[in-house]
Amino acid sequence: MTTRLLLLWAMLQATAFAEIKMMTWNIDGVRREALVYTPAAKNGSGKMAVVLAFHGHGDTAENFQGVDLEKSWPQAIVVYPQGLPSLHDGAPGWQVERGKDGDRDLKLVDQMLAKLHQQFMVDDDRIYSTGFSNGANFTYLLWAERPRVFAAFAPVAARIMPSVQLTVPKPVFHIGGTADRQIPFADQKQAIEAARRANKAMGKGETCGLHCTRYDSAGGEAVMTLIHNEGHVYPDEASPMIMEFFRKHPRGGR
């Protein structure tokens, strides 16, 4: 099925709560694209949250939109960007360190948000990033490189590269599987520990549901984890839990 037909199918399948369109950008002479869901009905204040959702390595925005984040928060703008072919294998994906690939994906995020601000009433206190696998690794990079822009983060099956330093406390919800062989759980635990250190959330965690643990901090930000016993998967319950976490964590905690 061609990309045009896939997009038409996605439009026909869009929920009654949202409208979908393709948005494009030209960055360093390269066309960049994203599927953008916008609320059909605006909330009372007129301002809208923005959730950026990054697919895994080798995946596409058309496919990743199947996680249906917009169904769990129909008042938010949900953006599914399309990654570019990577230099090492040609499969679409995202940079995971500053300075890699000409910072093409950090530039994309900057321009996406600039254009969304031009076209919509964006709530600057409610801009979020989530992603799966390589897209989740990029989400951690956004925490390190754009901490003042985003209110909270939700990586699913992610690691942090050694060069990525988390220096600004931010609420984070990390979802991972103990049987993950693609991104070993030991690497994911290192990412969780880095997040806990950055957020000064090193105390004993408290349960927040099945497989869910929350680490609070008096002087920093919350760290929440959902650790399942499966492999490299995006769990069915992930999207509703991510959007609920985001709703509860605006920038500044208001």
C-alpha positions in Angstrom: 0.0 0.0 0.0 1.4 3.4 -0.9 2.1 6.1 1.6 -0.8 8.2 0.0 -3.3 5.3 0.5 -2.0 4.7 4.1 -2.6 8.3 4.9 -6.1 8.2 3.4 -6.8 5.1 5.5 -5.5 6.8 8.6 -7.8 9.8 8.0 -10.8 7.6 7.5 -10.0 5.7 10.7 -9.4 8.9 12.8 -11.5 9.1 15.9 -14.4 11.5 16.2 -12.4 13.3 18.8 -9.6 14.5 16.5 -8.8 15.7 13.1 -5.6 14.4 11.3 -3.4 16.1 8.7 0.1 15.8 7.4 2.4 18.7 8.3 5.8 19.2 6.5 9.0 21.1 7.2 12.1 21.8 5.1 15.2 21.4 7.3 18.6 21.8 5.7 17.1 21.1 2.3 15.4 17.9 3.5 11.6 17.4 3.6 10.4 16.3 7.0 6.9 15.0 7.8 4.6 14.3 10.7 1.0 13.1 11.2 -0.7 15.6 13.4 -3.9 14.9 15.4 -5.7 18.1 16.5 -8.8 18.2 18.8 -12.1 18.6 17.0 -13.4 20.4 20.1 -11.2 22.9 22.0 -11.0 22.9 25.7 -12.3 25.8 27.9 -9.1 27.8 28.0 -8.5 27.5 24.2 -4.9 26.4 24.9 -3.8 22.8 23.9 -1.2 20.4 25.2 1.2 19.0 22.6 2.5 15.4 22.7 5.4 14.4 20.4 5.5 10.6 19.8 8.5 9.1 18.1 8.5 5.6 16.5 11.1 3.0 16.9 14.0 2.3 14.5 12.8 0.8 11.2 9.2 1.8 11.9 7.0 4.6 10.4 4.8 7.3 11.7 1.8 5.7 9.8 2.3 2.5 11.8 3.2 4.0 15.1 0.0 6.1 15.2 -1.6 2.8 16.0 -0.7 3.3 19.6 -3.7 5.7 19.7 -2.3 8.3 22.1 -4.9 10.8 20.9 -7.7 8.6 22.1 -6.5 8.8 25.7 -6.3 12.7 25.6 -8.5 13.9 22.9 -8.0 17.6 24.0 -4.3 17.4 23.1 -2.4 17.9 19.9 -0.6 14.6 19.2 2.3 14.5 16.7 3.7 11.4 15.1 6.9 12.5 13.2 8.6 10.4 10.6 12.2 9.6 11.1 14.8 9.7 8.3 17.0 6.8 7.1 19.8 6.2 9.4 23.4 6.3 8.1 24.4 2.9 9.3 21.5 0.7 7.9 19.2 3.0 6.0 16.2 2.3 8.2 14.2 5.3 9.5 15.1 6.4 13.0 16.3 9.2 15.3 19.6 10.6 16.5 20.4 9.6 20.1 23.3 11.9 20.8 24.0 15.6 20.4 25.8 16.5 17.2 25.0 13.2 15.4 23.5 13.4 11.9 23.8 17.2 11.9 21.4 17.4 14.8 18.7 16.8 12.2 16.1 15.6 14.7 16.7 18.3 17.3 16.2 20.8 14.5 13.0 19.0 13.5 11.6 19.3 17.0 12.5 23.0 17.2 10.7 23.7 13.9 7.7 21.5 14.6 7.0 23.3 17.8 7.6 26.7 16.2 5.0 25.9 13.5 2.5 24.5 15.9 2.8 27.7 17.9 2.0 29.6 14.7 -1.1 27.6 13.9 -2.5 26.7 17.3 -2.9 28.0 20.8 -0.2 25.8 22.4 0.0 25.5 26.1 3.7 26.1 26.8 3.3 24.4 30.2 2.1 21.2 28.6 4.5 20.1 25.9 5.6 16.4 26.2 7.7 13.7 24.5 7.3 10.0 24.4 8.6 7.3 22.1 9.4 3.6 21.7 12.9 2.0 21.5 15.0 4.3 19.3 12.3 7.0 19.6 12.5 6.6 23.4 16.2 7.0 23.3 15.6 10.2 21.4 13.1 11.2 24.1 15.9 11.0 26.7 18.1 13.1 24.5 15.3 15.8 24.4 15.3 15.8 28.2 19.0 16.5 28.1 19.0 19.0 25.3 15.6 20.7 25.6 14.7 20.5 29.3 13.2 23.9 29.5 10.8 23.2 26.6 9.2 20.0 27.8 7.0 19.4 30.9 7.5 15.6 31.2 8.8 12.6 29.3 7.7 9.0 28.8 10.2 6.7 27.2 9.2 3.1 26.4 12.0 0.5 26.1 14.9 3.0 26.2 18.5 3.4 27.1 20.6 6.5 27.6 23.8 6.9 25.7 26.9 7.8 27.9 27.2 11.3 26.4 23.6 12.1 27.3 23.5 14.0 30.6 20.3 14.7 32.5 20.9 17.9 34.5 17.4 19.4 34.9 14.8 17.6 37.0 11.8 16.6 35.0 8.9 14.1 35.6 9.5 10.9 33.8 7.5 7.7 33.2 9.8 4.8 32.0 8.2 1.6 30.7 10.4 -1.4 30.2 10.4 -5.2 30.0 12.6 -7.5 32.0 12.8 -10.0 29.0 13.8 -7.3 26.5 16.7 -8.6 24.3 16.9 -5.7 21.9 17.5 -3.1 24.6 18.6 -5.2 27.6 16.8 -4.5 30.8 20.2 -3.9 32.5 20.6 -0.9 30.2 17.1 0.3 30.9 17.8 0.1 34.6 20.8 2.4 34.1 18.5 4.9 32.4 16.0 4.7 35.2 18.8 5.2 37.8 20.1 8.3 35.8 16.6 9.7 35.8 16.2 9.1 39.6 19.5 10.8 40.3 18.6 13.8 38.1 15.2 14.1 39.9 16.6 13.5 43.4 14.2 10.6 43.7 16.5 8.0 45.3 14.2 6.9 48.1 12.2 3.7 48.3 9.4 3.6 45.7 5.7 3.1 46.4 3.4 1.0 44.3 1.1 2.8 41.9 -0.6 -0.3 40.4 0.3 -3.6 38.9 4.0 -3.5 37.9 4.0 0.2 38.6 6.3 2.0 41.0 6.5 5.7 41.8 9.6 7.4 43.3 8.8 10.9 44.7 11.2 13.6 45.7 10.8 16.5 48.0 13.4 18.5 46.1 13.1 17.3 42.5 10.5 15.6 40.3 8.7 12.2 40.3 10.0 9.1 38.6 7.4 6.5 37.7 8.1 3.1 36.2 6.1 0.3 34.7 8.2 -2.8 34.6 6.5 -5.8 32.9 7.9 -9.3 32.2 7.7 -9.2 28.4 10.3 -8.4 25.8 10.8 -5.5 23.4 7.1 -4.4 23.1 4.9 -1.4 23.5 2.3 -2.7 26.1 -1.4 -2.3 25.4 -1.8 -0.3 28.6 1.1 2.1 27.8 -0.8 4.9 25.9 -3.5 5.5 28.5 -1.0 5.5 31.4 1.4 7.8 29.5 -1.3 10.3 28.8 -2.6 10.2 32.4 0.9 10.8 33.6 1.3 13.8 31.3 -2.1 15.3 32.3 -0.9 15.2 35.9 2.5 16.8 35.2 2.4 20.3 33.7 5.6 22.3 33.6 6.0 24.0 37.0 3.6 21.5 38.6 0.6 23.9 38.4 
